[in-house]
């Protein structure tokens, strides 16, 4: 395995990103309802999600839970949180909540 250390050096390491994503997929399977994943910055979040999308990890996440990404706009945040809360309380499409 790869050490889960979000250092500047590791943030673009494909093995680290893949291992992190696969671990989150496994956690999504056993944690009911909603899950929040925190990143140190929007840049790290975007790069990580792009890596997961390119490697099909994000697709696997979507099969388990609805995925929402924190918007940069305060105005959009309320809408995103409301949608997240709705999916946690009322899962649909075979998903078991939200991330």
Residue frames relative to the residue before (quaternion, step in Angstrom):
aa qw qx qy qz dx dy dz
X 1.0000 0.0000 0.0000 0.0000 0.00 0.00 0.00
X 0.4464 -0.6597 0.5420 0.2677 3.50 -1.37 0.12
X 0.5100 -0.6455 0.4749 0.3127 3.57 -1.00 0.81
X 0.3563 -0.7295 0.5448 0.2098 3.59 -0.91 0.95
X 0.3040 0.7296 -0.5399 0.2894 3.51 0.21 1.32
X 0.2057 -0.8174 0.5300 0.0932 3.56 -0.28 1.28
X 0.1387 0.7799 -0.5884 0.1622 3.53 0.46 1.23
X 0.6774 -0.4623 0.3640 0.4414 3.54 -1.26 0.26
X 0.6523 0.5304 -0.3045 0.4477 3.59 0.98 -0.84
X 0.7380 0.4414 -0.2262 0.4575 3.57 0.96 -0.89
X 0.5397 0.6897 -0.3902 0.2842 3.59 1.10 -0.60
X 0.7587 0.3080 -0.1978 0.5388 3.60 1.12 -0.47
X 0.4137 0.7049 -0.4665 0.3381 3.56 1.29 0.27
X 0.4211 -0.7403 0.4582 0.2543 3.62 -0.44 1.17
X 0.6415 0.5220 -0.3350 0.4513 3.60 1.00 -0.74
X 0.6404 0.5172 -0.3137 0.4733 3.57 0.99 -0.85
X 0.6870 0.4905 -0.2880 0.4522 3.60 0.81 -1.02
X 0.6540 0.5062 -0.3053 0.4720 3.57 1.00 -0.82
X 0.6679 0.4972 -0.2993 0.4659 3.57 0.89 -0.92
X 0.6346 0.5193 -0.3205 0.4742 3.59 1.00 -0.82
X 0.6782 0.4978 -0.2872 0.4579 3.58 0.86 -0.96
X 0.6666 0.4943 -0.3030 0.4685 3.58 0.93 -0.87
X 0.6246 0.5246 -0.3380 0.4694 3.59 1.06 -0.69
X 0.6515 0.5014 -0.3160 0.4736 3.58 0.98 -0.82
X 0.6067 0.5414 -0.3537 0.4622 3.61 0.99 -0.76
X 0.6713 0.4948 -0.3023 0.4616 3.59 0.89 -0.90
X 0.6525 0.5027 -0.3159 0.4708 3.60 1.01 -0.76
X 0.6186 0.5609 -0.3433 0.4299 3.59 1.03 -0.77
X 0.6309 0.5600 -0.3295 0.4241 3.56 1.09 -0.69
X 0.7881 0.3419 -0.1677 0.4836 3.59 1.02 -0.71
X 0.6425 0.4862 -0.3310 0.4912 3.61 1.21 -0.32
X 0.3363 -0.7591 0.5164 0.2099 3.60 -0.63 1.06
X 0.8364 0.2723 -0.1833 0.4390 3.51 -1.36 0.35
X 0.8229 -0.2759 0.1953 0.4568 3.57 -0.90 -0.91
X 0.1158 -0.7545 0.6435 0.0559 3.52 -1.26 0.62
X 0.1527 -0.7649 0.6183 0.0965 3.57 -1.00 0.85
X 0.1229 -0.7641 0.6312 0.0524 3.56 -0.97 0.93
X 0.1853 -0.8092 0.5531 0.0708 3.57 -0.68 1.10
X 0.1406 -0.7657 0.6247 0.0607 3.54 -1.11 0.81
X 0.5696 -0.6312 0.4016 0.3403 3.61 -1.08 0.59
X 0.8013 0.0067 -0.0011 0.5982 3.61 1.20 -0.37
X 0.6364 -0.5079 0.4055 0.4155 3.55 -1.30 0.27
X 0.6259 0.5585 -0.3363 0.4281 3.59 1.00 -0.77
X 0.6630 0.4807 -0.2972 0.4910 3.57 0.92 -0.90
X 0.6329 0.5311 -0.3309 0.4559 3.59 0.96 -0.84
X 0.6910 0.4829 -0.2860 0.4555 3.59 0.79 -0.98
X 0.6622 0.4974 -0.3117 0.4657 3.60 0.91 -0.84
X 0.6504 0.5139 -0.3163 0.4614 3.57 1.00 -0.83
X 0.6662 0.4908 -0.3070 0.4702 3.60 0.87 -0.90
X 0.6298 0.5245 -0.3357 0.4643 3.60 0.97 -0.77
X 0.6429 0.5110 -0.3202 0.4723 3.58 0.98 -0.80
X 0.6691 0.4915 -0.2989 0.4706 3.57 0.94 -0.86
X 0.6347 0.5183 -0.3349 0.4651 3.60 1.02 -0.70
X 0.6715 0.5047 -0.2955 0.4549 3.59 0.97 -0.82
X 0.7563 0.3755 -0.2032 0.4958 3.58 1.09 -0.63
X 0.5477 -0.6577 0.3628 0.3686 3.60 1.28 0.26
X 0.4221 0.6977 -0.4775 0.3271 3.61 1.22 0.09
X 0.6469 0.5285 -0.3228 0.4449 3.59 0.94 -0.86
X 0.6181 0.5362 -0.3397 0.4638 3.61 1.02 -0.73
X 0.6419 0.5110 -0.3162 0.4763 3.58 1.02 -0.79
X 0.6189 0.5315 -0.3396 0.4681 3.60 1.05 -0.73
X 0.6719 0.5172 -0.2935 0.4415 3.57 0.93 -0.96
X 0.6207 0.5389 -0.3472 0.4514 3.60 1.13 -0.51
X 0.7079 0.4394 -0.2502 0.4931 3.57 1.22 -0.49
X 0.8017 -0.0241 0.0637 0.5939 3.58 0.92 -0.95
X 0.5304 -0.5773 0.5035 0.3631 3.54 -1.25 0.43
X 0.2254 -0.7958 0.5514 0.1086 3.60 -0.89 0.90
X 0.0740 -0.7721 0.6311 0.0051 3.52 -0.99 0.96
X 0.2208 -0.7613 0.5985 0.1164 3.54 -1.10 0.76
X 0.5033 -0.6651 0.4595 0.3053 3.55 -0.90 0.93
X 0.3229 -0.7455 0.5474 0.2008 3.58 -0.74 1.02
X 0.5333 -0.6249 0.4630 0.3328 3.57 -1.23 0.41
X 0.6592 0.5195 -0.2940 0.4574 3.56 1.18 -0.57
X 0.4872 -0.6613 0.4909 0.2904 3.57 -0.93 0.92
X 0.6275 0.5570 -0.3302 0.4323 3.58 1.05 -0.77
X 0.6991 0.4614 -0.2673 0.4764 3.58 1.01 -0.79
X 0.5552 0.6453 -0.3860 0.3555 3.58 1.16 -0.55
X 0.6430 0.5240 -0.3321 0.4491 3.60 0.91 -0.82
X 0.6516 0.5080 -0.3097 0.4705 3.58 0.98 -0.83
X 0.6576 0.5114 -0.3068 0.4604 3.57 0.92 -0.92
X 0.6676 0.4952 -0.3044 0.4653 3.59 0.91 -0.88
X 0.6326 0.5242 -0.3272 0.4669 3.58 1.04 -0.72
X 0.6606 0.4955 -0.3006 0.4773 3.59 0.97 -0.86
X 0.6176 0.5358 -0.3317 0.4706 3.58 1.04 -0.81
X 0.6723 0.5065 -0.2878 0.4569 3.57 0.83 -1.02
X 0.6387 0.5302 -0.3194 0.4571 3.58 1.00 -0.83
X 0.6902 0.4696 -0.2852 0.4710 3.61 0.90 -0.88
X 0.6097 0.5301 -0.3565 0.4692 3.59 1.11 -0.59
X 0.7291 0.4323 -0.2356 0.4754 3.58 0.91 -0.93
X 0.8010 0.1565 -0.0511 0.5757 3.59 1.12 -0.70
X 0.0846 -0.8300 0.5495 0.0439 3.61 0.39 1.17
X 0.0601 -0.7949 0.6038 0.0056 3.56 -1.06 0.81
X 0.7977 0.3347 -0.2282 0.4467 3.54 -1.35 0.09
X 0.6785 -0.4978 0.2944 0.4529 3.60 1.08 0.61
X 0.5316 0.6089 -0.4193 0.4134 3.59 1.25 -0.08
X 0.3534 -0.7655 0.5087 0.1743 3.57 -1.11 0.71
X 0.8034 -0.0904 0.0432 0.5869 3.58 1.13 0.54
X 0.5047 -0.6426 0.4868 0.3088 3.55 -1.08 -0.73
X 0.1829 -0.7388 0.6370 0.1221 3.51 -1.32 0.47
